[in-house]
């Protein structure tokens, strides 16, 4: 069809940790999905694979982006850029570890290197069965020996000692190479990984332990973006979490203006935090503030404090809460935390219906596919440059949109009793503050706009636009449904 059905798989050290939804029939997919992964301190790499989903047969791998621990940690503010996809070479897609013991006895002539291959674990599956048939190939000083093949396993156990005679002077720059392969009865064997040991490191004493399998040295060429590019935002945060009492002074400092409201507000920790927070970090700060104050049972007073300060700075009521200030972001985050079950109860039935019906909806004449209406009426060919068909499409689209929108508005209006008490109290307080700030009759509607700006523009409308990001659906919408949702959200 000239397009793909792309999705992404996220791997940390070759272990799959996340999978995005599939975006159907698109070469320019948008996912907008965010994952918080808790990783061990010693992780080595993060990789994102882009695949094309096929209903029949195996999914096709389009390419991947791989970032090392060093690359990510070198950017404290995070990586946020377009990164070219590179081809996926099976010989580079290795995983797992091998358990080895190497030693050279001090006595004896000639000297003999003993390589004890004990076992391996978590090898890459190379066969359709989801397993492999691994064997080890060990090379040293021009000689190669192999172990037996262990069938259908990713956790082989050999317990085999291979011996190599070392000529005089061969303990210098020589290297012991251990390669693992998947044996195939037909075709060539598949590479599973390798490790190398300079012989001069073994001479100083026995070497024993689990060793990470590595790919062959990279020969991947820069394909100049031929496979496409992936926009990624990755940030590594290394937190050390202390016992709760350690945070009490900080919590006391933050909650002080709430618990002692009579004091001047400009010098408080919250006021200073509001001033110094950058636009990029405002979302993070708002998220953490809301969580802290919810934990203290002070979320509503926090929102009252922040919105009151913003009201004091606002002279034109038409611009009220329109910027992404700390107050606006905090109210937005508060609604997501407190109101998500409520959002699901209100919107899920109609959103599910839109996804299932897949109706064609379009109001823009420049984007109308007039063949849709002609297919339904093959005998009614109109020769007036599609003007009648345009009218028909517009009429049916308006009817569908009004029907869906009526259901959504009815569900919202009829859900007052289901709306979480905390949200209702917060908005009641907000309305009162707006009335105090703009008391004149000409500003009577501002008290309603201030609430609807949050409730509709930052809560219901975004959830209708992208249901996947609010967990209303498991998958992203197909292009037709996505267009319907966009028109409804507008």
N, C-alpha and C positions, 0 to 999 in steps of 0.2 A: 504493500500500500504506500510505500515511500515514507513511512514513519515507523516509530518504535513504541513499545510499552515499557518505558524505563522505570526501574526502582533501584535503590541503593542498599548495599549491605555494609555495615560498619564492623571492622575487625580490629581487635587489640591483640597484638602478638599472635595473629592468625586464628584467634578465637572469635567467632561471631557473637557480637554483643547487642546489635540492633539491626532492624530492617525497616526501611521507609515503606509507605504505601506505593502502589503502582500508579503512575500517571499515564492514562491510556492515550494512544495515538498522538504522540507528541515528540518532536525533536528538540523542543525547548521547554522541558518540564520545570515546574516550580513545586518544591516540596514544602519549604518553610517549617520543617520539623526540627525540634530541638531535643537533644538528649543530654542528661547529666550522668556521666559514667564515673563510678568510684573505682579507681585503678590502684594496683599495687605500686609502691614507690619505684620498683625496679622495672617497670614496663619498658619495652624497647621501641615499639612503633604503633602508629594508628593508621589504618588503611581504609579507604572507602572505595568499594567496587560498584560500578554502574553496570546493571544487567538489563537485558531485554526479556520481558516475560513472554513465554510461549505457552499456549494452551495445550499444544501437542509437542511432545519431545522435551528435550532439556533446554533451559533458559540460556540465551547467548550472553557471553561476557563481552561488554563493549570496551571497557578499560577500567583503570583504577588510578587513584591518587594515594600516595603513601607519604607519611610524615614521620620522621624519627622523633624520639623523645627529646633529643637535643634541639631539633628544629623548632619544636613547639615551645619548649621552655626558654628558648633564646628570645622569644617575643612576649614580654610580661603582659602587654596589653592584648595579646592574642593575634592570631593570623586571620585576616578577613580579605580574601582576594579570589580571583579566578585562577584555577590551577589546571594545567593541561592534563588530559587523561593520557596514560601510557598503556601500551599493550600488556596483557597478562600472559606471561610465559610460564607454563606449568613447572618448568625446571627451577623457577624462582619462588614458586608458591610452596615453600617447605614449612613444616612445623614439627614440634616434638623435641624430645631430648634422648640422648643415648647415655647409658651407664657403662663406664669403662674403667679399667685399671691397667696402667702401663708401668713397666719397670725393666731395668737392665741389671742383672746380678753383678756384683763387684768382682766376683771370682769367675774363672772359666775362660777358655780360649778355644775358638773365637768367642767374642762377646755376642750374647743373644738378647734381642729385644722381645719381651713377652707382652702381647696385647690380649688382655682378657675382656672379651665382649660379653657383658653380663646380660643386658636387656635394653629395650627402648620403650618409650611410651608416647602416646598421643601423636602418632605419625599421621600424615595426611592420607585420607582415603583416596585411592587411585582407581579402584574398581567400582563397577555399577552396584555391587553389593554393599557399598559404604565401608569397605575394609581394604586391606592390601595384602600382598604376599611378600613380605620383606625378607631381604637377605643383606648381609654386610660384605663389602669388598674393601680389603685393607691393602694399601700399597706402601712400600718402603724400600728405598735404595734399589729401585729397578725390579723388585719382586712384588707379585700380587697374589693374595690368598683370599678365599671366600668362605663364608659360613653356609650352612644349610638354609634352605628356604622354609620359613614358617608360614603356613597357609592361613588365609582369611583372618587376619588380626591386625590391629593397630598398636598392639602391646606385646611384641615378640620377646621371648626369653630364650637366649642361646646358651649362656654359660660355657662359652668356647674360648680356649686359649690358642692364639695363633703366634708362631715364633718366626723371627727373622734374624738370620746371621748378619752381623755387622762387620764389615771389613775395617781394617785399621784406618783411622782418619775419617770415617763416615759419620762420626757423631758431631761433626761441625755444622755445616749448613743444611744437612739432610732433613727431610720432613716426613713424618708418618701421616698418611691420609686415610681416613675412614669414611667411606661412602655407603649410604643405605639406598637400596633400589627395590622397586616393586617388580617382582618377576611376572612376566606375561608369557603364556604359552604360544600366543600369536602376536607378531609384531615386536617392536622393541620394548625393552624394560623401561619403566618410568622412574625418574630420579626422585628420591625422598629427602635428601639432605646430606650434608657432609660436615666433618670437623677435621682440623689439622693441628699437629703438634710438632714443633721443632725438636729434633732429637737432643739438642744440648740442654733443653729444659727438663728432659726425662733423666738425663745423666745425673743431675743433682739429687734425685730422690724419686720414689714412686709417685705417680700421678693417678689419682682416683677420684671419681665423682660423677655427677650428672652434668652433661655438656649440651648446650643448645645447638641444634642442627642449623646449619647455615646454607644459603643457596650458593650456586656457582658465582664467581665474580661477575658483576653486572656488565653486560655488553649492550644494554638497551640504548637505542638511538633516540634522539629527540625527534618526535614525529610532527613537530611544529603545529600541534593542535588539530591534526587531521581527524582524530577521534572525538574531538569536542573538548569542552572544558567544564569543570565543576566549580561552582561558587561555594566556598566553605568558610565558615567562621568557627575557629577553634581556639579555645583559651584554656590553659592549664592553671588551675588554682590548687596550691598545696597548702591545705589547712591542717593546723594542729588543734584538735578539739580538747579543751581542758574541762575538768569537772565543773558543774554548774556554779558553785560558789565563787569561782574566779571571775565570772561575768557580772556578778551582782553590782560592783561599783559602776560599771558601764550602764547597766539597766537603770540604776538609780539616777545617774547623770542625765540619761535620755528622758526619763519619765518625770523629772523634777518640774518642768514647766506645766505639766498636766496635773500633777498632784499638788503643786503650790501655785495656783493661777494668779495670785496677786502681784507677783514680782514682774519687773520689766522683761519683755520677751526678746529683745534684740540680742542680748548677750548669752542666751541659753544655748545648750549644745545642739538642740534641734534647729534653732535659727541659724547657727553657724554652719551646720551640716547642709542646710538648704542653700546657703550662699556659695559654699565651696564645691558642691556636687556638680560635676560636668554633665553635659547632655548625654554623653555615651554611657555614663555609669548610673544615670538617674533611675533606670528600671531596676538595676540590682539593689540600689539603696532603698528604693520604695518597697521592693519585695521583702527585704530583711527587716525593715522598720515595721511593716504590717505584721510579719510573723512574730516579732518580739512583743509588740503591743497586744496582739491577740492572745499570746501566752500570758500576759499580765492582766488580761481582761480590760484593756484600755484602748481598744482599737477605735471605738467611736469618738472618745475624747481626742485621740491623735488626729483623726480626720477633721474634727471640728477646729483644732488648733491650726492645722496647715491651711485649710480652706479659708478660715477667718483672716489669716495673714495675707493670703492672695486677694481676698476681697478688699482688704485695706489698700492694696497697691493698684487696684483696678479702677479706672475712671470711666471707661466706656463699657457699659453692661453687655454690649454686643460681642465683646472679645472675652467674656468671662469664661475661664477654664478651657479656653481653646488651645492654649499652648501645652506642651508636654512638660509642665512644671512638676516639682516633687509632689505637690498637692494632687494634681490630676493623675499622675502615675500611681500614687498611693491609693486613691479611690478606685482606680481601675483594678489594681492588684487585689484590693479588699473584696471587690465584687467577684473576682475569679475564685478567690479562696472560699468565701462564705457562700456565694450564690451558684456554684457550678451544678449541684444537684437540682436546684430550682430551674436553672437554665435548661437542663436536660428534660425535666418534666414538662416544661412549657413548649419547647421547640421540637423535641425529638419526633413526635407523631407526624407533623407536617413536613419536616425535613426528610424523613424516611419516605413519605409519599412522593415527594419531588424526585428523589433518587430512583424510586421504583417505576414511576410513570414515564420518565425520560421524554416529556413533551417538548416539542419544538417551540421556542419562544424567542421572538426578535422584534424590536421596535425600530431599529435603525435601518432605513431603506438600503443604505450602502452595504449592509452586512446580510441582508435577507437572501436565503437560498430559495428562490422562487420555484425550483423544481420540486420542493416538498409539497406545495399545494397542487402542482400539476400531476404528480404521481398519484395523488388520492383521487383525481378526477381525470383519467386518461382520455376520456371522450370529449371533455370540455376544453378544447384548446383555444386560448384567447390570443389574439394577434395584436393587441394594443400595447406592445412593449412592456407587458407584465403589469400594467397599472392596476388592473382588477385583482390580480394575484397579490400584489403588494397590499392592497386594501384588505384582502381576505386574511393574509398573514398577520397584519397589524391588528385586525379585529379579533382574531382568535387568540393572539398573544395577549392583548389587553384583557380579554375575558379570563384567560388562565392566570395572569398575574393578579388580577383583582380577586380571583377565587382564592389563590394561595395567600395573598396578603390579608384578605379578610379573615382567613383561618388563623394566621399568625397574630393579627391584632386582637381578635376575639380571645385567643388563648392567653395573650399577655394581660388584657383588661380583666379577664375572668380569673386571674391568678393572684389577686391581692392577698388572699388568706394564705397562699402557699409561699409568698415571698418571705425570705428569712427575716426574723424579727430584728436582727442586727442591722440589716440593710434598710429596713423601714425606719428604724430609729435614727440611723445616720442621715438619711434623706430628709426626715422631718426636721432635724437639727440644721441641716444645710438650708432648707427653705426658710427657716426662721432667721438665719444669719443674712441671707440675701435680702429678705424684707427689711431688716434693720439697716443694711447698707444702701439699698435703693428703695426708700419708702414712698416715693411720689407715685401718683396714679398712672403717669405715662410709662412707668417701669413695672407695672403690675404683672406683666407676663414673664418677667425675668426670673421670678421665683420658680416657674414651671420649666423654663428653658434650661436653667441651671441643673435641674434634676434629669430632664430628658436628654440633655447633652451627654451625661454619663450613662444613663440606663439604656438609651438606644444607640448612640454613636460609639460607645466604648464597650457595650455588653451584648445586646441582642444583634445589632447589625453585623459586627465582625464574626459572630458565631454562625449567622446565616451565610455570610460570604465564604467562609472556610470552615465547614463543620468539623473537619478532621482535626484542626488545631484545638478544638474545644471538646474533643473526644465524643462528639455526637455521631461520628461515623468512623469505621475502621479504615476506609479507603478514601482517597481524594475523588472528587467528582470528575466524570468524563467531560469533554469540552462542551457538549450541549447542556448538561445539567449545570455546569459551572457558569455558563452564560445566564441561565435562568436565575441562579442564586445571586449573581452580580446585579441583575436588574431589580431583584427583590430587595437586596440590601440598599441599593440606591433609593 
